[in-house]
């Protein structure tokens, strides 16, 4: 069978490969500690679950409009006003099957063959692949660890060409946990306005921030910036609803209408029951989010402190999300007595096979000098896992 070129251009997921290997080892009875989780380890709040049960009991189990129910669009509008100082109408909002689905629909609406989309690195693994699937070219903008992984506005300006269609920003960031400062966001906005390029703002981790940091939506800076910005978010991370698959987009009406057309011919509506649950998540008591973030903060501080005490590793203190992104440059080039560990994938395989700890290689995110470690797991597992990592790294020469 001859597959089309766009499928052949997509890179296999290193994250899934490591996860699959870890699962196989667990089935064999090996106690593997997993730091790969991209989802909170908390249960979905009871009030949200009850809203879904109520929807089932009331028979709300049929098709809905392809772009989502009005009640949920209105809840999104209220949330954006309340939390982000953004004013939209329900006609400027679409509900999708998760933020990943929303982002892909945006690529299909905006990106033509040969168009360029600027992607700051380290990046979430799906950004470049979705751009390629739409026929576009991801243009990687390198950020520096020494600058907190903030975007350099001068470099951004130099990367813009006549083919540039958009820039994707992700704050708080997966995988680095970086939160863009207002000053950096203002510079990005000025450049976008000057060149007339779109800003795709992935804000899925916006509620998960620490140490007094503030997550600012770039669309809130001015009406001119808002007109160029597409805001993407989801209930997945703040309400521990990853499996419910509800994401949403707010943006210019013509884009939302185009996304709705694509969605109507592909997935149709997001799950009816999950939409009702999402209404309760956005409108209901927000205390769950605060408790979860407080717990994450304690785990983060412990993990960062422990990692920085390992001589060959350094780790920035993330301002948001639930990942650390330790620099493992001091480990690369060392050997376990056999094969040399030359890449982040080599190190990830070594830690899995020798220490029974699963981490995600930084190369999956465009940075081979790092690995990603999630603290969306119990403190007991964090302690045990880092003990194992420390012992395994001590054995390298």
C-alpha positions in Angstrom: 0.0 0.0 0.0 1.3 3.4 -1.0 0.8 5.9 1.8 0.6 9.6 1.1 3.8 11.8 1.8 2.1 13.7 4.7 1.9 10.5 6.7 5.5 9.5 6.0 6.6 13.0 7.1 5.3 12.5 10.7 7.8 11.5 13.3 7.0 8.6 15.6 6.3 9.5 19.2 9.3 8.9 21.5 7.0 9.5 24.5 4.7 6.7 23.4 7.7 4.4 22.8 9.1 4.9 26.3 5.6 4.5 27.8 5.0 1.3 25.9 8.3 -0.1 27.1 7.5 0.9 30.7 4.1 -0.8 30.5 5.6 -4.0 29.2 8.0 -4.1 32.1 5.2 -3.5 34.6 3.3 -6.5 33.1 6.4 -8.5 33.7 6.2 -7.6 37.4 8.9 -4.9 37.5 8.2 -2.0 39.8 8.7 0.9 37.3 8.3 4.5 38.6 6.8 6.7 35.8 7.7 10.3 35.5 6.1 10.6 32.0 2.6 11.4 33.0 1.0 14.3 31.0 -2.1 14.4 33.2 -2.9 15.1 36.9 -3.0 12.1 39.2 -6.0 13.5 41.0 -9.5 12.2 40.4 -12.0 14.4 38.6 -13.9 16.5 41.2 -17.2 15.0 42.5 -19.4 17.9 41.4 -18.2 17.4 37.8 -18.8 13.7 37.9 -22.2 14.2 39.3 -23.1 16.6 36.5 -22.2 13.9 34.0 -24.3 11.3 35.9 -27.2 13.7 35.9 -26.8 14.2 32.1 -27.0 10.4 31.6 -30.0 10.1 33.9 -31.8 12.8 32.0 -31.0 11.2 28.6 -28.6 13.8 27.4 -26.8 11.2 25.3 -27.6 12.2 21.8 -25.9 14.3 19.1 -25.3 18.0 19.9 -24.4 20.8 17.5 -21.0 19.9 16.0 -19.4 23.0 17.5 -20.7 22.3 21.0 -23.7 23.2 23.1 -24.6 26.8 23.8 -24.5 26.2 27.6 -20.9 25.3 27.4 -20.0 28.1 25.0 -21.6 30.5 27.4 -19.6 29.0 30.3 -16.4 29.5 28.3 -17.3 33.1 27.6 -17.8 33.7 31.4 -14.6 32.0 32.2 -12.6 34.1 29.8 -14.1 37.2 31.2 -13.6 36.2 34.8 -10.1 34.8 34.6 -8.5 36.4 31.5 -10.2 39.8 31.1 -11.3 38.8 27.6 -14.7 39.5 26.0 -16.1 37.0 23.4 -19.5 36.0 22.2 -20.6 32.4 22.0 -20.4 32.7 18.2 -16.6 33.2 18.7 -16.2 30.0 20.6 -16.0 26.4 19.5 -15.9 23.2 21.7 -13.7 20.4 20.4 -12.5 16.9 21.4 -9.7 18.2 23.5 -7.2 21.0 22.9 -5.1 18.8 20.6 -8.2 18.5 18.3 -8.7 22.3 18.5 -5.1 23.0 17.5 -5.2 20.6 14.6 -8.4 22.2 13.3 -6.7 25.6 13.5 -3.8 24.3 11.4 -6.2 23.0 8.8 -7.9 26.4 8.7 -4.8 28.6 8.6 -1.9 26.6 7.1 -1.5 26.0 3.4 1.2 24.1 1.5 4.5 25.8 2.1 3.3 28.2 4.9 5.6 28.6 7.8 4.6 28.5 11.5 7.1 29.6 14.1 7.4 27.1 17.0 9.5 28.1 20.1 11.6 25.2 21.4 11.4 23.3 23.6 7.9 22.6 22.3 5.0 20.3 22.9 5.6 17.3 20.7 2.5 17.7 18.5 3.0 21.3 17.3 5.5 20.5 14.5 3.7 17.3 13.4 0.3 19.0 13.1 1.8 21.8 11.1 3.4 19.2 8.8 0.1 17.3 8.4 -1.5 20.6 7.2 1.2 21.0 4.6 3.2 23.7 6.4 6.7 24.0 7.7 7.5 24.3 11.4 10.2 26.9 11.9 11.9 26.3 15.2 12.8 29.3 17.4 15.4 28.2 20.0 15.0 29.6 23.5 17.7 29.6 26.1 17.6 27.8 29.5 19.8 30.6 30.9 17.0 33.0 30.0 14.3 30.9 31.5 13.2 29.6 28.1 11.7 33.0 27.3 11.3 34.0 23.7 13.9 36.3 22.3 12.0 39.0 20.4 15.0 39.8 18.1 15.3 36.2 17.1 11.5 36.0 16.5 11.8 39.1 14.1 14.6 37.5 12.2 12.7 34.3 11.6 9.7 36.0 10.0 9.4 35.7 6.3 6.8 36.4 3.6 5.7 32.8 4.2 5.1 33.1 8.0 1.5 32.5 8.8 1.6 32.3 12.6 3.5 31.7 15.8 2.5 29.2 18.5 3.1 30.2 22.1 2.5 27.9 25.1 2.5 29.6 28.5 2.8 27.9 31.0 4.9 25.6 28.8 4.9 21.9 28.3 7.7 20.7 28.8 9.7 23.5 30.5 7.1 25.0 32.9 8.2 28.4 31.7 5.6 31.3 32.1 6.1 34.1 29.7 6.5 37.5 31.3 4.2 40.4 30.3 7.2 42.2 28.8 8.0 39.3 26.5 4.3 38.9 25.6 4.1 42.5 24.7 7.1 42.2 22.4 5.7 39.2 20.7 2.4 41.0 20.3 4.1 44.1 18.7 5.9 41.9 16.2 2.8 39.9 15.3 0.9 43.2 14.7 3.7 44.7 12.7 3.8 41.7 10.4 0.2 40.8 10.5 0.8 37.2 11.6 -1.6 35.1 13.8 -0.8 34.1 17.4 -1.9 30.7 18.4 -1.9 30.8 22.2 -2.1 27.4 23.9 -3.2 28.2 27.5 -4.0 24.7 28.8 -1.9 25.0 31.9 -2.8 28.6 32.8 -4.4 27.7 36.1 -1.3 25.8 37.3 1.2 28.4 38.3 3.4 28.8 41.4 5.3 31.2 43.6 3.0 34.2 42.9 3.5 34.0 39.1 0.7 35.2 36.9 -0.3 33.6 33.6 -1.4 36.3 31.2 -3.3 35.7 28.0 -1.6 37.5 25.2 -5.0 38.3 23.7 -5.8 40.5 26.7 -3.1 43.0 25.9 -5.2 45.0 23.4 -8.1 44.7 20.9 -5.6 44.8 18.0 -3.7 41.9 19.5 -6.9 40.0 20.3 -8.0 40.2 16.6 -4.9 38.3 15.6 -4.9 35.8 18.5 -6.5 32.4 18.7 -6.9 31.3 22.4 -6.9 27.5 23.0 -7.7 25.9 26.3 -9.3 22.9 27.9 -10.8 21.5 31.1 -8.3 18.6 31.0 -5.5 19.9 33.2 -7.1 22.2 35.8 -10.0 19.9 36.6 -8.1 16.5 36.0 -10.5 15.7 33.1 -8.0 14.5 30.5 -10.1 11.5 29.5 -13.3 13.6 29.1 -11.8 15.2 25.9 -13.1 18.7 26.1 -11.1 21.6 24.7 -12.2 25.0 23.4 -11.1 27.8 21.1 -12.0 31.5 21.2 -11.1 33.7 18.2 -12.3 35.6 15.2 -15.8 34.5 14.1 -14.7 33.6 10.6 -12.1 31.2 12.0 -14.5 29.6 14.4 -17.0 29.1 11.6 -14.3 27.4 9.5 -13.3 25.2 12.4 -17.0 24.3 12.9 -17.3 23.2 9.2 -14.2 21.0 9.5 -15.4 19.5 12.8 -18.9 18.8 11.3 -17.3 16.7 8.6 -14.8 14.9 10.8 -15.6 14.2 14.4 -19.0 15.9 14.7 -19.7 17.0 18.3 -17.6 16.3 21.4 -19.3 13.8 23.7 -22.6 15.2 25.0 -22.1 14.0 28.6 -18.6 15.4 28.8 -19.8 18.8 27.6 -22.3 18.9 30.6 -19.5 17.9 32.9 -17.3 20.7 31.5 -20.1 23.3 32.2 -20.0 22.3 35.8 -16.2 22.4 35.9 -16.1 26.0 34.6 -19.1 27.3 36.5 -18.8 25.4 39.7 -16.7 25.6 42.8 -13.0 26.2 41.9 -11.6 25.1 45.2 -10.3 21.8 43.7 -7.9 23.7 41.4 -6.4 25.6 44.3 -5.9 22.4 46.3 -4.3 20.5 43.4 -1.9 23.4 42.6 -0.8 23.6 46.2 0.0 19.9 46.2 1.8 20.2 43.0 3.9 23.1 44.4 5.2 20.9 47.2 6.1 18.1 44.9 7.8 20.5 42.5 10.0 22.1 45.2 11.1 18.7 46.4 11.9 17.3 42.9 13.8 20.4 41.9 15.8 20.4 45.1 16.7 16.7 44.8 17.7 17.0 41.1 19.9 20.0 41.8 21.8 18.0 44.4 22.8 15.4 41.8 26.2 16.7 40.6 25.8 16.0 36.9 22.3 17.4 36.7 20.8 21.0 36.9 17.2 21.9 37.0 15.4 25.3 36.7 12.5 25.9 39.1 9.4 25.8 36.8 6.8 28.6 37.2 3.9 26.6 35.9 2.5 23.3 34.6 3.6 20.0 36.3 6.9 19.2 34.7 10.6 19.7 35.5 13.0 19.8 32.5 16.4 19.0 34.0 19.5 19.6 32.0 21.5 16.4 31.7 24.4 17.7 29.7 26.7 16.6 32.5 25.6 13.0 32.0 25.9 12.8 28.2 29.0 11.2 27.0 29.4 9.0 30.1 29.2 5.2 29.9 27.6 2.5 32.0 30.6 0.3 31.3 29.2 -0.6 27.9 27.4 1.7 25.6 28.1 5.5 25.8 25.0 7.7 26.6 25.2 10.2 23.8 21.6 11.4 23.7 18.6 12.0 25.9 17.0 8.9 24.5 20.1 6.8 25.5 19.8 8.2 29.0 16.0 7.6 29.1 16.5 3.9 28.0 19.4 3.5 30.6 17.2 4.8 33.4 14.3 2.6 32.4 16.4 -0.5 32.1 18.8 0.0 35.0 16.9 2.1 37.5 13.3 1.2 36.5 12.4 4.8 36.1 10.6 6.2 33.1 11.4 9.8 31.9 10.8 11.4 28.5 13.8 12.2 26.4 14.1 15.9 25.7 14.7 15.2 22.0 11.0 14.7 21.7 10.5 18.3 22.6 13.4 19.7 20.5 16.1 19.8 23.3 18.4 16.8 23.5 20.2 18.2 26.6 17.2 17.7 28.8 14.6 15.1 29.9 11.1 15.8 31.0 9.9 14.6 34.4 6.3 14.9 35.5 5.5 15.4 39.2 1.9 14.4 38.6 2.5 11.4 40.8 2.7 10.6 44.5 5.4 12.1 46.7 6.3 8.5 47.6 7.0 7.7 44.0 8.9 11.0 43.4 11.2 10.2 46.4 11.7 6.6 45.3 12.2 7.5 41.7 14.9 10.2 42.3 16.7 7.9 44.7 17.0 5.4 41.9 18.1 8.0 39.4 20.7 9.3 41.7 22.1 5.8 42.3 22.0 5.0 38.6 23.9 8.1 37.6 26.6 7.5 40.3 27.4 4.3 38.5 28.3 6.1 35.2 31.9 6.7 34.2 
